[in-house]
Amino acid sequence: MEIGLFDEVEVVRISDEDQLAELEFAEAQEKFCSAACRWHDTKEPKAMEAMVEYEVKLLNAFMTGSDKPIMLRAWAAYRRRLLFHHRKES
């Protein structure tokens, strides 16, 4: 008997809260990267304030439900990627 690609299809429902949290995370990520690039280019204090504001939002969303040290290391790697690789990829 062969198992095909669609033999085990499951319907997964995502709550509205989860979808909103995901959208807010993506928006905060985009705004953080934008503020970081603006601060890097201009050294404006307002850009640094915006960068810190969105970094706090990202960190809170990233750490939701977990207080494990491994998540802080994962956050550090993620933040580094946003700050240093974002420009090259964009």
C-alpha positions as CSV (number, residue, x, y, z in Angstrom):
1,M,0.0,0.0,0.0
2,E,1.4,3.4,-1.0
3,I,1.0,6.4,1.1
4,G,0.2,9.5,-1.0
5,L,0.9,13.1,-0.3
6,F,-2.6,13.9,0.8
7,D,-3.5,10.7,2.7
8,E,-3.3,12.5,6.1
9,V,-4.7,16.0,5.8
10,E,-5.6,17.7,9.0
11,V,-7.5,21.0,9.3
12,V,-5.9,23.3,11.8
13,R,-7.8,26.3,13.0
14,I,-5.8,29.2,14.3
15,S,-7.5,31.6,16.8
16,D,-8.0,35.2,16.0
17,E,-5.7,36.1,18.9
18,D,-2.9,34.0,17.5
19,Q,-3.3,35.6,14.1
20,L,-3.3,39.1,15.5
21,A,-0.2,38.3,17.6
22,E,1.5,37.1,14.5
23,L,0.6,40.2,12.5
24,E,1.7,42.5,15.3
25,F,5.0,40.6,15.5
26,A,5.6,41.0,11.8
27,E,4.7,44.7,12.0
28,A,7.0,45.3,15.0
29,Q,9.8,43.5,13.2
30,E,9.4,45.6,10.1
31,K,9.3,48.9,12.1
32,F,12.3,47.8,14.2
33,C,14.4,47.1,11.1
34,S,13.3,50.4,9.5
35,A,14.2,52.4,12.7
36,A,17.5,50.6,13.0
37,C,18.4,51.4,9.4
38,R,17.3,55.1,9.9
39,W,19.3,55.3,13.1
40,H,22.4,53.8,11.5
41,D,22.2,56.2,8.6
42,T,21.3,59.4,10.5
43,K,22.0,58.8,14.2
44,E,18.8,60.6,15.1
45,P,17.7,60.3,18.7
46,K,14.1,59.8,17.6
47,A,15.1,56.8,15.5
48,M,16.9,55.3,18.4
49,E,13.8,55.8,20.6
50,A,11.6,54.1,18.0
51,M,14.1,51.3,17.6
52,V,14.1,50.7,21.4
53,E,10.2,50.9,21.5
54,Y,9.8,48.2,18.8
55,E,12.6,46.1,20.2
56,V,10.7,45.9,23.5
57,K,7.5,44.9,21.6
58,L,9.5,42.2,19.7
59,L,11.2,40.9,22.9
60,N,7.9,40.7,24.7
61,A,6.2,38.9,21.8
62,F,9.3,36.6,21.4
63,M,9.4,35.7,25.1
64,T,5.6,35.2,25.5
65,G,5.0,32.2,27.7
66,S,8.6,31.3,28.3
67,D,11.2,32.4,30.8
68,K,13.9,29.9,29.8
69,P,17.5,31.1,29.3
70,I,17.7,29.4,25.9
71,M,14.9,31.7,24.6
72,L,17.1,34.7,25.6
73,R,19.9,33.3,23.6
74,A,17.6,32.7,20.7
75,W,16.4,36.3,21.0
76,A,20.0,37.6,20.9
77,A,20.6,35.6,17.7
78,Y,17.4,36.7,16.2
79,R,18.1,40.4,17.0
80,R,21.6,40.1,15.6
81,R,20.2,38.7,12.4
82,L,17.6,41.6,12.1
83,L,20.3,44.2,12.7
84,F,23.1,42.9,10.6
85,H,21.6,40.7,7.9
86,H,18.5,42.7,7.2
87,R,20.3,45.3,5.1
88,K,22.1,42.8,3.0
89,E,18.9,40.9,2.2
90,S,16.7,43.9,1.5
